[in-house]
Amino acid sequence: MKKKRSHVYRGAAGIFLALMVILGVVAQVADSWADKVNELQGASSATIQRSGDLADYRFPSDYTNASELIIDEIAFNSRLAAEGTVALKGTPELPGKKVTLFGMRSGDKMQFGGSMGELVSAAETVNLASGMASSGFEINPAMVQFYKDHEADYEPTRSAGGNIVSSYVDDDGENSQGAAIGEVPVSEYSADLLGDYKDAAVIVLGRDAGESACFYPGINGLSNPDEFTNSSTGNILSLSNEERDLVNWVKNQGFGKIVVLLNSSTAMEIEELKQDAAIDSILWIGNPGAYGTYGIAQLLSGEALPSGHLPDTFAVNSALSPAAQNFGIYTFANVDDIETTTNHALRAEWYLVEAEGIYTGYKYYETRYFDSVLGQGNASSAQSGEAVNGSRTWNYENEVSYAFGYGIEGSTFAEEITDAKIDWTGSAPSTVTVKVTNTGDRAAKHVVQLYASLPYTDYDRTAGVEKAAVQLVSYAKTGEAQEKSFKDVVLLSPGETEEITLSFNAQDLYSYDRMQAHDDVTGAYILEAGDYWFATGNGAHDAANAVLKAAYPHVASGLETTGVAWLETLSETHTLTESNGVTIQNQLDEADLNTWNTDATVTWLTRDDWAGTFPKTVESMTATEAMITLLRNVTYDAAAELASYTGPAIFTYGAQNNVKAVDLVGLDYNDPKYDQLLDEMTLQDLINQYIAFTSEITYISMPKENPADSPLGFIATIGQRTAGSIYEVDKDDPAYGHYTDVYPGGPIVAATFSPLLQKEEGRLIANDCIWDGYTHWYGPGLNLHRTPYNGRNIAYYSEDAMLTGLAAAYVHQSLNQYGIITNAKHFAFNDQETNRDGLAVFLNEQAAREGELRGFQVAIRDGGMKGLMTAFNRIGVTHVAAHRGLMNGILRGEWGFNGYVITDSVKSSQYFLPRETLMAGNDMMLGGSNNGKVWNMTVDAVSADPVVQAGLRESYHRKLYVGVNSVQLNGMTPDTNATGGLVWWALTLRILMGLCFVGFVVYVVLFIRKDRKEGRQ
């Protein structure tokens, strides 16, 4: 039977339709991964052309080619690791060159970086054996191979947790949230493997680091409790049985020297190593990044001398800190009444109570020590679970192995405070001058740490104002006044003296008093009349002893200290009630659990009664109806907002004002040209820019922003997005594709206590950004190390707000010179990775303002930081990104911040709500797959709400202000051409889709005509 021709036409039409659908899917996927496709194809999606003239680049690179940058990057990171490594015990220099490495972390399993947002490129990583070989060491090849052979069977510690965790155990009753060490048991070792590589043994021990994971105190932190049967603390941060057995086995093998390297960004429990006379040296190396092993090797060879100091306290038993009493998985008792979804979309189930107040890290240990020496505040008494080994007496020497700020340096030094000029108002810088003398026999570097001790008064006790015994206010390092870059190393020689002037803002000494009444509100900063001691020392403990000896010689004369103290007396109390023209007042009342009248209450820890107010675990809490309303997230009331709205009701869109983005460069934030440009915008583009469809906008010649993640450097490669600019890198260039996520973890950067190196990190990362073709850096991390159990401590600098804020400020001072936009994270109180999405954090306002917020404030004030990323968690029961008290009241109000704020990555459209976050001063919702229709953020819906329209305009105003004054407009001039075209592969796909559509239509028409004709026949 002859086949009908109409069937052939129908088949052809079907083929063209199928091809069109396939090409449409391919185009959709390719568009969503456009940046990666462009990188692979060597293409640029930019249709806004950039100049080929270097003079048109307001923020040029320091380097004429990328290879020079890479050379400096390696050399800088080597010095950064050398000066950020902390010698805790003994000297690092090895007695010979033939060395054996021990521990699964001594090879490729070393934690150079972390996971997810803290990755370090494996392609660039230099392992310890290679790093040491560069300094002339001969590494035992048999033991290197031994660990390679065991990699499949033994895996270093992985922290656990995640975003949807309801208990420590899985459905089978296994402790799925605990971690296992996985060190090779000594039964696998043989002395025959050692050969003559016995000049020294280097043992590498450590703990994991990374995003979305935590460790836990006690039994909850152990997936295999059998690993810790011999631990004195029973915590995952102590030595496991296998680690201890390894150390003991090595001790009996006749090595000339035994050095332990601590490969961990979290403080471990190492008192037994400290007390073990057979351990000659302990070095904390943190997470050293891709090239940090070169710096570690230089310390071990004696090429470099140690000068790093701890960014965290190393406790004997970290589970006994006040903060650790509330760290873990806590679920609302009435969670079924709160969570109305089947997939945890409200993120409303978990809470965390920070009952310790301001007393985290050294501010707890040193203040309680201070009071115990003075016999006040019930400091020496301890209740069960409060002191090591269950003692009823709290004794500092039993609680702390190594103090915050401690570190053994390459020589010995004497300090003398010679002058102080204090502006108590904070309107001008205050200074303290310290004379440093090298009293040792080696030329070396010395860190000067300046602490302040504030009077703790009867008013404080009555009003509930807490004050740490000592707090860091500034730091500096010898030689840096003469060093112009990291390539210059100026050491202080034996017998030489250098005067160092440390600068600080006295407002950083002010305490927040939530009871202070003024201007019909409550809440203000106070600096009380009394004696203020400024002290130096080898860490916070040394400084505390210096203050005790100077201020209380009758009880402290026998204390040992290398620090010195200086007295300044304030004759009258200062009260700060206004900032940036805004009245200071309590903004975070809902974060205080006691305001909610639940079945759970908090007794905030006070130094007036240490033992009596030591935190208890809040194991259960029932959310009230008022809390539940906020936990369900939808708080935007259009009618109420409109009733209080005083702005314009109608806005202009699509105007032809002929103002381009480049015309705004250098203008004041309130210049009228911004409004003229905003009038040119379409409402759809304003919506798109807010919910993260951040494509270029050709009609105002505004290029697309290109952000990259990781506090450890850009997760990107050189030449990735530079096509069409003067920084385009040929694919044949050896530098093309070089990864730039290579830097050490934040704690190493802080541990240098080096303003110069912190500025140099900002400079090198900025140059990476320019050669990668990126505009925004999702970093650095500014959250505090509330406890050592947060697996993401690698991303953050320290337990201390001032060290954090100053380090970030120095990094940003350089980043700003190169026009790099940062979105520092995570604002604020991202204190736990487990259930971080929606975690309800309860804390008091003094702790909030003097802790984490002070670090962010210093970075903004002193570093000119222009961008922030908000956090996943809540403040009280409100998502931080939607918390108007934090965002509008403190950040944009008191601090006057008009920078660029984005949310963290949107993972639930029922938790991240655009109207709520917009009203709180956010400028973009992070997430390339966000869908405006899901939130009813459509032109029709938004057109009916002038409040939202005003918010969108202001958010894009801030975004423009930061963007036009940044590297985003590098190479753009008033003559820049915006073509509005498509990159070749996207254009090709659309042409093919169009041809398929034509073919489909043609054959459908032929089918219909032929089918009718054949039907008539």
N, C-alpha and C positions, 0 to 999 in steps of 0.2 A: 504493500500500500504506500502510495506516495505521501511523504510527510508534508503537512501543510506549512507554507512559508510563514504564516502568522505565528506558528509555534517557534520558529527560528527567531523572529523579531522579539517575541516575548522573552525567550531565553537570553537574547543579547541585552535586552532592557534589564533583566534581572542581574546579569553579570555587571553591567555598569552601575546599577544601584548598590550591589554588594561592594564593589570597589569604592564607590563614593562613601559608603558607611565605614569601610575599613580605613580609608584615608582620613575620614573625619575623626575616628578614634585615635589614629596615629597622630594627627595634628593636635588633638586635645592633650594627649599625653606629652607630646613633644613640647607644646607650649608651656605645660606645667613644669617641665624640666628644661626650659629654654636655656637657662644659663649653662647647664651642664652640656647640652647639645652644642651650644656655641663654642664652649671650651674644646670639646672633642673635634669639632669641625674647623676650629681656628677662625671662627666667624664672630662678628660683633652684632648684637641686636640693636645697638644704638643707632638711631637715625638723626640724632643731634650731633653734628660734626664738631670735633675738637681741633684746635689749632695745632699746626706742626711747628710752631715757634715757641721755644723755651720761655721767652719773655712773657708769653701769655699764660704761663702757669704760675699762679700766685703761691702755690705750695709745691716747689720743686723738691726732688730727692737730693740727698747729699752725694749720690753716687751716679757716675756716668754710665755704669753698666751693672747688671745684676750680680755678676760674679764677684765684684768688689764688695757688694753688700753681704753676700754669703760668707766671704772670708771674715768680715768683721763680725757677723752674727755668731760664727763659731768661736772666735776669739773672745767676744764679749760674754757669751754664755759660759765659757770656761772660767773667766774671772768671777762672774756672778756666782757660780757654784762654789768656787774656792772661798769667796768671802761670805757666802751664805751658809756654808757648812759650819756646824758648831762643835768645837772640841769640848766634850763634857768631862772627860777624864784623861789624864796623861797628855802626851804629845803625839801627834800623828806620824811623825817621820819614822820610816822603817829603817832597820839597821843594815839591810842588804837588798839585793835586787831579785833574788830567787824566792818567789812568793806563791803560796797556794791559796786559792779562793774557796770559801766554803759557803754553803747555803743555797737553796734553790733560787734565791734572788740574786746570787752572784753572777748569773749568766743572763740569758735573754729574758728570763722571767722577772728581772728587776722591774720595779714599778717606776718607769721613767716619767710617766704622766698618770692619767686616770682613765676613766671611761666616758663615753658620750661627749659631753661638753668640755671635758678636760683631757682630750686625747693629745698624745704626742706622736708625731709621725714615726711609724716603725721604719719607714724607708730612710730616715735620716739618723736614726738612733745609733749611738756608739756605745757598745756594751763595756762593762768594767774592765774586762781583760784587754780589750783594744785600747781603751783609754789609758790604762796603766802601761801598756807596751809603748805608747807614745812618750812616756817619761822614762823609758829605759828599763822597765821591769821585765823580768822573764817569768811568765805565768805558767804554772804547772799545767801542761796540756792534758794530762791524764784525768785530772779532776774537772777540767772544763768539759771534757767529753763525758765524764761520769754524770754530770748534771744534764747534759743533752740527752743521754740515754734514759734518764729517769723522768723526762718532762711529761711523757704520756701518762705516768702513774701518779705523779705528785704535782699538785697545783697550789701555788701560794694563796694566801687568804683572799677570799672574796667577801666583801660586805654584802648584806642582804637588804631586804625591804622592797619598796616600790610604792606605787600610787594607790593601790586598792588592797590594803592589808588589814585584816580584822583581828588576827591573833598571831602568836609566835609559832603555832603549830599548824600543820596542814591537816587534811581530812583523815590521814592515817595516823595522826598523833605524833608525827615526826617534827622536830624543831626546825622547820624550813626557813625561819628567819635568822637563825644563828649562822655563824661562819665556822669554817674549818681551816686549819693551818696547812696541813699537807706537806710538812717538811720530811725529808728522807730519813728514815730511822737509822740509828748508828749500826744496826746489824748489817746494813748494806755496805758499810765502809770497810776498807782494808788499808792498813799502814803501808802496804806495798805500793799503793797509788801515789804516795807522797814523794818518793825518790829523794833527791837532794834539794827539793824546793822548800827548805825549812828556815830560811832567813826570817820569814814572818808568815803568819796566818791571818787572813782577812776574812772575817765571818760577817755575812750580810743577813740581817734579820729585818723584818718589817711587817707592815700591814697594808692592805689594799686601800685604794682611794677611787672615788668616782661619783658620778651623778646618780641620783635616785636610789641611794642605798645608805644604810647605816649599820653600825655595830650597836650592840646593846650590853649594858652592864649585867654581870652575874650569869646565871644559868640560861637566861633567855638569849644570850649572845653566843651560845655554843651549840653548834649543830652536832658536835661529837664531844660530849663532856669527858670522855675517856682521855682526850688529849690533854686535859688540864687537871688531872688528879693530884699532881704535885705542885700546883700553883698556889702561892701564898695568898692570892686574892681571888682566884677563881674567875677572873675576867679575861675576855678575849684579847685585851691589850697587854696582858702579862705573857711571860714565856710559856710556850707549850712544853709538854714533856719531851718531845723530840728536839725542840730547839735547845732546851737545857741539856739534854743528853749530848747533842752535837758539841756544845760549848765545852762540856766536861771531857768529851773524847779528845777534842783538839788540845786541851790543856795537858794531856798526857802524852803528846806526840813529840815533844822536844823542840818546839818552835822557839826561835830567838825572840819573837815578840808576837803578841796576840792583840789584834785590833778588831773591834766590833763596829760595823757600820749600821746605823738605824735608817732603813729605807722606808720612811713613813712620814706622811704629812700630819699625822695625828700623834699626840704624845703617848708614848708607850710606858708601861710599868716596868722599870729596869733597875729597881733598887738592888736586886741580887747581883747584877752585873757591876754596879757601882761598888758594892762591898767586896767583890771577889778580887783578891790581890793578884790572881793569875791573869786577870784581864788588864793589859797595860794601857789600853786607850779605847775610848768610846767616842765615836763621831756620829752626830746626827746629820744625815745628808738629805733628808726630806725626799721629794721627788725631783731629781736633778735635771729633767728635760733631756733633749736629744744629745747634747754635748757636755753635760755637766760632769761626766766621768773624767774628762780631761782635767777639770779643776780639782776634783777629788784626788786624782793621781798626782797633781802638783803638790798637794798637801802631804801626801804619803811619801813623796820623794824629797821634800824639803824645799822645792822650788818656790813654793808659796807658804806663808805662815798663817795660822788661823786668826780670824778676827770677827767671826760671826757670833751672834748672841741669840738666845732662844726667844721665839715669838710667842711661846706658850709655856705654862708651868708643867713640869713633869712630876705628877703626884705619885706617891707610893701606891695608893689605891684610888684610882680615878672614880670609882663608883661611890666614894664617900663624899664627893663634893656636893654642895647644896643643889646645884643644877641637875646633877645626875639622879636626884630623887624623883624627878619628873622628866624622864626621857624614855620614850618608847611608844607603845601602841595603846591609846586610850580612846574608847568609843563611848559616845553618849548612851546612857542607859535606855533612853526612849527613842533609839535611832529609828525604829519602825514608824514612829509618829512624825519623824522629820523627813526622811528620805522617801519621796513618793515615786521615784523612778525605779526601773528594774535594772539599771546599769550604772548606778552610782553617779548619775549625771549632775546631781546637785552638789556633789562634793561636800556633803554636810554632816559627815558621821563622826569626825575625829576632833580631839582637842588636845591642848598642851598647856599646862599651868607653870609659869616661870616664877615660882614663889621665892626664889633667891634674891629677887630685886637686883640691885647693882652688884651684888657680890658673886661675880663669876671670875674664874681664873685667879690671878694673883690678888685681885681686890678682895677676894675672900681669904685666901691663905695668909697674906701679909697683914691684913687688918686684924684678923683673929689673933695672929701671932703678936702684933703690936699690943693689943688689949690684954693678952695673956701675960706679957712682960709687965704691964702696968697694973695687973690684977683687977681689971675692970670688965664689966659687961658679961660676967659669967663665962669668960672665954676659955678658961682651962677645964671647965666641966664638960662632960660629953654624955649624951644619952646613947642608947644602943643604936648601932648602925651609923655612927657619926665619927668614930675614930678607928685607926688601924687596930686590927685584932680584937675588936670589941671592947677596947679600953674605955673606962669611964673618965679618963683624963686625956684632954686634947693637948698634944705636944707637937709643935711644928716640926721638929727634927724627925719625928716618926711619920709625918704626913707628906713631906715634900722631899723628893730626890734632888731636883734641880729647879731653881727658881726662874721665873720669867726674867728675861734679859741676861741670864747667866751665860758665860762663855769664857773658855781659856784662850788667851791671846798668845801671840808669838814672843812677847816679852812681858816685863812687868812695868807698871806705870803708876806714877803718883799724880793726884789731882789736887788742885787748889782753886776755890772760887775766889776771884779777885774783885768782882764788881757785879752789881745788879741794878738795873733800872726798870722799875715796874710801873706800867700804866694800868692801874686797877680797873679803869673803865673799859679797857679793850679797844678804845678808839685809835690807839697807836700801838705798835709792837712793844712788847717787853723783852728785855735781854738779860741774860746771865753770862758772864765771862768766866771761863774755866782755863786755868793754866795746867797743861799736861807735860809731865817730864818722864822720859824713858829712863827708868831706874834699872833696867835689865842689861843684858849683854848682846842683844840682837836688834837690828833695825827692824821695826815692825809697825803695824797700824794699831790704833786704839780707838775704841768707840766711847764717846762721852754720852751717857744717858742722864737726862735731867728729870728729876721727880719733884713733885710738890706734896707737902703734907698740910692739910687744912685743919683748922680748929673744929672740933666736934663739941657742940655747945648744948646747954640745957634746952635752948629753943629747939635745936634739932631733935632732941629726944622727945620733946612734947609734940612737935609738929610732924614727926615721922620723916625727917630729912636725913638721909643716910650719906655718909662720907667715908671713902676709903682712906686708910692710914697713909698710903702713898699712891700717887698716880703719875704716870708718865706725861710729861708736857712737851719734851723736845729731845732731839738727838743729833749728833754730828760725828764725823770721823776725821781723825788726823790726816793731814796730807791733801785733803780734797780741795782746800782753798787754792792749791797750786796746780791741781790736775784739771786739764781742759777737756779730757775725754777718758773713756775707760782704758785707753792705750797708755796713759800716763799713770805710773804707780810711784807715789812719793811716800817713802817710809820715814818714820821718826827714828833717828839714830840714837844709840846709847848716850845718855847724858844730855841730849838735846831737849829743848822746851818749845812748845807751841801753844799759843793762846787761841782759844776757840770761843767765839761768841754765839750762843744759842738764842734763837729768837722764838717767841711764842705769843699768842693772844691770850690775855688774862681772862677773857670771857670763857675760855675753856676750863677755867677753874670754878666757874659759877655752878652752884647746885640748883636743881629745879625743885621748887617748893610748891606743891600742888595746893597748899592751904593758904598761900599768900593772897590776900584780898586787895583789889585795886580796880578802879574804873568800872565798878559794878560787875566785875568778873573775879574769878580766882585762878591762881597759877602764875608764877613768875620765877625768874632766876635771881638768886641771892648770893652775895659774897659777904660773909659776916665779918664784923670787926674781930680782930684777934691776931695771934701769931701765926705766920705762914713760914714754914721751913722749906727751903729749896735744897735738894740733896742730889749727889751723884753716887755712883757705885757700880759694881759689877752685877747689875740686875736689881730687881725690886727689893729683894731681901737685904742686900747690901745697903741700899739706900734707906730702907726702914731702920736698919741698925744705926746708920749715920745720924738719922733724926733722933732716935732714942738716946744715943750717947750725948748728943748736943743739948737736947731739950730736957732729958730726965737723967742726969748723971748719977743721981743718988740710987737709981735702981738698975741702970744699964751700963755702968762703968766697965764691966767685964766683957761686954759684947765685942766681937771682932768685926771690923769693917775696913774696906779699902776706900769707902766713900767719904765725902765731906759734906757738911751742912752749912747753910747760910740763912740767917733770920731776917725776915722783913715783917713789920707790924702794920696792920691796917687799922686805922683809928676809928673808922665809921663804916657801918654796913652799907653796901651798895645793892640796890634792887633794880633789876632790868625788867621793865614792864612793857617795852615797846621795841620792835625790831622791824626795819624796813618800812616804817610808818604804820605798822600793824600792831594792834594790841596783843600782847602775849597772854594766852589763857590756856586752860586745860582743853585739850583737843582729843584725848584718848580715853575718856572716862569709861567707855564701853569695854575697853581692854581689861579693866579691873573687874575680876570675877565677882567681887563682893557687891558690885552695883546691881547685880542681876537677881539677887535673892533666890538663888537656887538651893538645892539640898547640899551643895558643896560650898565651903568657904575657904579663904586663903588667909593664913597668918604670914605676913611678909617678914622675911628675915631682917633682923635689926641687930646692930652691934651693941645695942643697949642690953640685949639678953640673948647671947649666941645660942646657948643650949636650950633655952626656953622657946625660941622661935625657929629653930632649925627646921627646914621644910619637911613636910610629910607628903607622901605620894597621894595625889588625888586620883584614886582608883576608879571612882564612879561619879557621874554627874548626870542629872536629869535636866535637860534643856527646858526652859520655861516657854510659854506661848509667845512671849515677845521675842525671845531668842529664835524660836522656830521660824517666825516671820522673816527675820533677817537671814537665817540659814538657808531659806528657800530663794534668796538672792534677788528677787524682783522687787526693787524698792523705788523705781522711777514712777512718779505720779505726775502725768502730763498736766492735769488740771491744776494741781498745787504749784507746780513749777511755773506755769503760765501766770498764775495769780501773783506770784512774787517777782516776775520778770519785768525789767524796766528798759529793755533794749528795743531795737527796731522790730517792727512786725513783718516788714517786707525787705527782701535782700535782692541785690542785683546779681544776675548771672549772665555770662556770655557777652559781657561788654567788650567793645573794641577800643580799649585804652592804649593798646600798643606798648604796654609795659612788660618787659621780659625779666626773667629771674636775675639775669646778670645786672640789670639796672638797680637791683636792691643791695648789691655788695657794698658793705661798709656803712650802710645807713643805720640810723637809730631805730630801735625796735618799734617806736611809735611814729615813724615817718609815714606821711599820708600815701606815699607810693605803694605801701603794702596793701592798703585798702583798694587802691586802683587795680592792682594785680588780682586781688581776691575777687573783685567784681568781674574779672574776666573768666574766672573758673566756672565750670558747670557744676550743678549740684551733684550730678552723678559722680564726677571726679572727686569732689570733696568727700563723698561717701566712700568711694573706692580707696582713697588715700587713708581714710581712717580705719577701714576694716582690712587693710593690708594688701590691696591690689596696687602695689606701688610701681606701676609702669611709668615710663617717662611721659611728660605732658608737653607735647610738641608746640602747642599754640603759645605757651609762655617760655619755651625752650628750657624746661626744667628736666635735667637728666634723671634717669632712674637711680635710686639709691642701691648700693650693693653692700649688704652687710655680711659679716662673717663672725663665727662664734669662737669661743674658747679664751679664758683668761691666760692660757699658756701660749698665746700667740694665735694668729689667724689660722683657722682650719681652711687653708687655701694653698695655692701654688703660684709661684712667680709666672707672670704672663697669662694668668687665667682669664683676666678680663681687661687686658690693656690694649686689645686690638683697636687700631685707629687712633692711638695716642702716641706721644713721643716715647712712652715707656713700653711700647709693643716689643715683645721678645720673640725672635725667630725660633721656630720649632727646632731648628738645628743647633741653637745655642745651648751649651751645657747647663746653663742656669734655668732653662725652660722646664717648668714642672717641678722645680725644687719646692718642697713643702716648708711652710713657715710656722706650723704649730710645733715649735721646738724648744720653747722656753721652760724653765723650772716652774714648779708650783709656787703659788703666792707666798706660802710661809718662807721659802728660801729667799725670795725678794725682800720680805720684811726682815729676815734674820741678818741681812747685811748691815742693817742700821746705817745705810749709806745713801744720803741724798743724791750723790753723784751717780751711783749705779742705778738707782731708781729712775732718775731722769734719763740716763742712757738707755734703759730698757724702753722707756717711752719713745725715745728717738729712733731706736732700731725697729721697734714694732711699727712706728709711723712709716718708715722707709719700706718695710715689708708691704704695708698697705698700699703704698703708691705703686710698687712694682707688681703687686698682685692685681691691681685695678679695683680695689675695694674702697668704700667711702665710710663705712661704719664698722666699729669693733664692738661686739657684744661682750664687753669686759671693761675693766677688770672686775673681780668679785670683792665686795666690801662687807659681806656678812661676817659676824664675829664667830669665833670658835667657842660657842657657849659651853660645849663639852668636847672631849676628845672623840666622842662616839659618832659624830656626824661624818659619814663617809666622804662628804664633799668639802671637808676642810682644806683639801688641796687647792681649791679655787679661791680661797680667802686668805687674807694675810695673817691674822693673829687673833688672839683672845682679847686684845686691847684696842679700844676705839681710837686712841691717839696714834698708835703705831699704824693702824689701818688707814686712818684719814690722812696722815702725813705721807705715807708711802704712796697712796693713790694720788695725792696732790702733786708730789714730785713727778710721778709718771705722767700726769696730765699736763704739767707745765711744758713738757716736751711735745706731747701729742698735739697740743693746741698750736704750737709753732708750725706744725705741718698740716693743720686743718683737718685732723682726723676727728670724726664724730664718734663718741663712745656712748654706749648705753650700759653704764656700770650697773651691776646687779648684786643682790636682788632686794629692791626697796619695798618692804623691810621685814625683818624678823623671820627670814627663811632659816629657822634654827634647827630644822629636822627634815631630812629627805623622805623618810617614811611617811606616806600619806600627806605629802606636801601640798597636793591639790586640795584646797579647802580646809586645811588644818586650822582649827580655831585656836589662836595663840592668845593666852591671857597673861598680861604683865602690867606692872604699875607704870605710871607716866614718867616718874623720875628715872627708872631703869631704862625705859625706852629712849628718852631724850639724852641721857648721859652715856648710854651704851651705844647701840648700833647707829642711832640717828646722828650722834656726834661725829662718828667716822664719816658718814656721808656729808654732813655739813662742812667739815674741815676740807674735804676733797673739793667741794663746790666753792667754798670761800677762798681757800689758799691755792687751789689748783685750777680754778676756772672750769671745772667739769661741767659739760653742757648737755649731757644726756643721761637718762636713767632707764633701767628696766625694772618694772615692779615684780612682785613675787607671786608665787602660786597660793600662798597661805592667806589666812584672814587675820585681821586685828580684832580681837574679840570675836564677833560672829559675822563681821563684814569683810568681804574680799578686799585686800589692801588696795587693789587698783580702783575700787569703788568707794574707798574711805575718804570722805571729804575733809575730815579733820586732819588726817595725815597729809593728804595731797594738796588741798587748797589752803587749809589752815596753817600748817607748818611749812611744807615745801615751797609752795608758790606764794604764801602769805608772809610768814615771818622771815623766810630765807630769801624771798624775792626771786625765786628761780623761774626764769622764762625759757628754760631749755626744753629739750625734746624727750618726752617720756613715752615709752611703749610698755605694753603688757608683756608678760612672759608668754610662751607659746600657748595658743588657744587649743585646749584639748577637749573641752566640753562647752557646747554652745549654751548650756543652761547654767553654767557657773560664770563664764565670761560673758557679760552682757554689755553691749556697746553704749547704751544710753547711760547706764549707771557709771561706767568707767569714764565716759566723756564728761559727765557732770563733775567728776572728781579730778579733772585736769589731765587726763591721758590724751595722747596725741596719735596713737596708733595701736591697733590690736594685732599682735604678732601671730602670723599664721597664713601661709600662702593659699590655703584651701578654705578660708573663711567664706561664708555665703550670706550675703546681705538679706536674702529672702527669708532665711531661717529666723533672723532677728526682726523681720519686717523693717529692715533698714533700706527701703526702696525710695525712689524719688517721690512717688505718690504719698507715701506715709510721712516722710520727712518734710515734704512741702507744707504739711498741715501743722507743723510744730516749729515755731520760730525759735524756741529755746534750744532745740537740737541744732537747728541751722546756725545759730550764733555760736554754739559750742564747736561745730565743725569748722567754721571760719577761724575761730581763735586757735583751734588745735593745728590747723594748717598754717596759720600765721607763725606759730612757734616753730613748726617744722621747717618752714621757709627760712626763718631768721637764722636758724642753726645751719641749714643746708647751703644757703647762698654764700655764707661766710666760711665755707669748708672746702675740702678737696673735691667735693661733689661737682663744683664748677671749674675745676682745674682745666685750663686750656680753652675756656670759653670767653668770647669777646662779644661786644654789642653787634658784631657782624655775623655771629654764629648762625648757621643755617639749619633749620629743622625740616627735614624732608618728609617725615611722616611715612616713610617707606618700610618695607619688611626685609628682614635678613633673607639671604638667598634660599635657604632650605624651607623657611616658612612660606616664602613666595611660591616656591616650586610646588609645595604640598597644596596650596590653595589653587594654583593653576590646574594641577591634576584633578583636584576635586571639581573644579569648574568644567573641565573637559568631560569628566565622567557624568556630571549632571546634564551637559548638552547631549552626550551619547544616550543617556537614559531617556531624555525627553524625545529625541529623534526616534528611537526605536519604539517607544510607547505609541507615538503618533503613527509610525509605520504599522505596528501591530494592530491598532484599532482600525485603520483603513483597510488593511489586508484581511483582517478577521471579518469585517462587514462584507467585503467583496466575496470572500470564500463562502460566507453564509448565504449570500444571494444565489451562489452557484449550487 
